[in-house]
């Protein structure tokens, strides 16, 4: 099982590494633009947020957004492509258990989230001095976030029938939730109704914990910030594994 | 001889209500070279898909070397190598990686997989193309790559779904030679093909599927013996001017030097040649108009 798992992970890493111009370069360029526009040009006029210079305040959000989008994108595109070119049959005829297949694809998502997240962090370090309050909190938040969104991407791919189906969720759900999760602002500045609504956005908790890891400031208790993604991971993992075991959209009914 | 593969009342009804298999009882002996024939839509690929674990069955059992597929999925999968009809690999992946990864999915360490991949790629004459991506290969090369992939985990039973479709004559002959070699080494091979001469030449036992029902299952020789008539084409040295009559045969003059003879089962080719010679017609060349299996296949499936 370990060999099968390793095989899937290596295959996934090689896949996104081979197309690095599509997978690594665009987020790095987008990040540089975010920093230039929101941090450099507008940040000076905004001043401080929660007592932190605006350009520093948005750094954790930008990195986390990259992790979310890349972890999701990796599993959704990779698993959808294996369905599309029928290469998933290579796994179906093999002795690899379904949970190992799921673990392999999710690990691929984590790996891409990590690689691109690291590339973005290094790019940011050219513009801003990156502060680190707790590496442990950063690592834990990264892991929980990337696992959660890799699982979500996997489920999206199971149901996807066309290429459109794999871009709808990232564009119309993930991106708005990330922006509304406090990427560019503190939830404290919102009117109470919107602040209450934000409590239902899971990205808000991850964003808050990630910011705590970098800047030492947070609005939610850390255990709560970890409990939300952890619970979601459990639910999503059960759904994804059940879908695989039932062969939904993989084995012809 | 023990059975390598058997199915018991295997039924497959798709969600669109199409009954692809209507309770087939297939029996393949260990070490056999077995042909599973049927026209398009007969249910061959569905049967193979269920046996290999790609499709869910509606009911019935699949037994591989005495193990029920339902309860021993892991062991059963280890014993089966599948070469499907459709190309089903990542076209952007290097050929050698496709093979090594497949071995990895079966738990074979990378080092061992590399050696096995090298052996198979050389055997399939693809070694020089090992670092090329699969989409750059020709149709025949892709088929050979899929055969190599099916053999990576050294299965006991090899299932080939149309293995030589689109493969040129030379490569087809070398694939036949290799498949015979594998069979001689003890591997059970199940073959579906539209080339009936391929089945006739390679296989010892045969089953014919028609509309999801097994209409025939027997020894190839016995089945061919059932083919009562054989049609041959005879080229003659002399021009045929009149009507030709041979006892127990139907003769038809196709051209002035060509005759079509439909032989009765009790008449041999030498009887036909002698009968023609008695009528002062000498034979220059004889060939089969339709292979015997083909005519039998048509009579069973029509």
Boltz contact constraints between the chains, C-beta under 6 A:
constraints:
  - contact:
      token1: [A, 3]
      token2: [B, 104]
      max_distance: 6.0
  - contact:
      token1: [A, 3]
      token2: [B, 107]
      max_distance: 6.0
  - contact:
      token1: [A, 4]
      token2: [B, 105]
      max_distance: 6.0
  - contact:
      token1: [A, 4]
      token2: [B, 107]
      max_distance: 6.0
  - contact:
      token1: [A, 7]
      token2: [B, 101]
      max_distance: 6.0
  - contact:
      token1: [A, 7]
      token2: [B, 104]
      max_distance: 6.0
  - contact:
      token1: [A, 11]
      token2: [B, 101]
      max_distance: 6.0
  - contact:
      token1: [A, 85]
      token2: [B, 90]
      max_distance: 6.0
  - contact:
      token1: [A, 86]
      token2: [B, 88]
      max_distance: 6.0
  - contact:
      token1: [A, 87]
      token2: [B, 88]
      max_distance: 6.0
  - contact:
      token1: [A, 87]
      token2: [B, 89]
      max_distance: 6.0
  - contact:
      token1: [A, 87]
      token2: [B, 90]
      max_distance: 6.0
  - contact:
      token1: [A, 89]
      token2: [B, 54]
      max_distance: 6.0
  - contact:
      token1: [A, 89]
      token2: [B, 88]
      max_distance: 6.0
  - contact:
      token1: [A, 90]
      token2: [B, 102]
      max_distance: 6.0
  - contact:
      token1: [A, 91]
      token2: [B, 105]
      max_distance: 6.0
  - contact:
      token1: [A, 92]
      token2: [B, 54]
      max_distance: 6.0
  - contact:
      token1: [A, 93]
      token2: [B, 52]
      max_distance: 6.0
  - contact:
      token1: [A, 93]
      token2: [B, 53]
      max_distance: 6.0
  - contact:
      token1: [A, 93]
      token2: [B, 82]
      max_distance: 6.0
  - contact:
      token1: [A, 94]
      token2: [B, 105]
      max_distance: 6.0
  - contact:
      token1: [A, 94]
      token2: [B, 106]
      max_distance: 6.0
  - contact:
      token1: [A, 95]
      token2: [B, 74]
      max_distance: 6.0
  - contact:
      token1: [A, 95]
      token2: [B, 77]
      max_distance: 6.0
  - contact:
      token1: [A, 95]
      token2: [B, 78]
      max_distance: 6.0
  - contact:
      token1: [A, 95]
      token2: [B, 106]
      max_distance: 6.0
  - contact:
      token1: [A, 96]
      token2: [B, 105]
      max_distance: 6.0
  - contact:
      token1: [A, 251]
      token2: [B, 55]
      max_distance: 6.0
  - contact:
      token1: [A, 251]
      token2: [B, 56]
      max_distance: 6.0
  - contact:
      token1: [A, 252]
      token2: [B, 55]
      max_distance: 6.0
  - contact:
      token1: [A, 253]
      token2: [B, 15]
      max_distance: 6.0
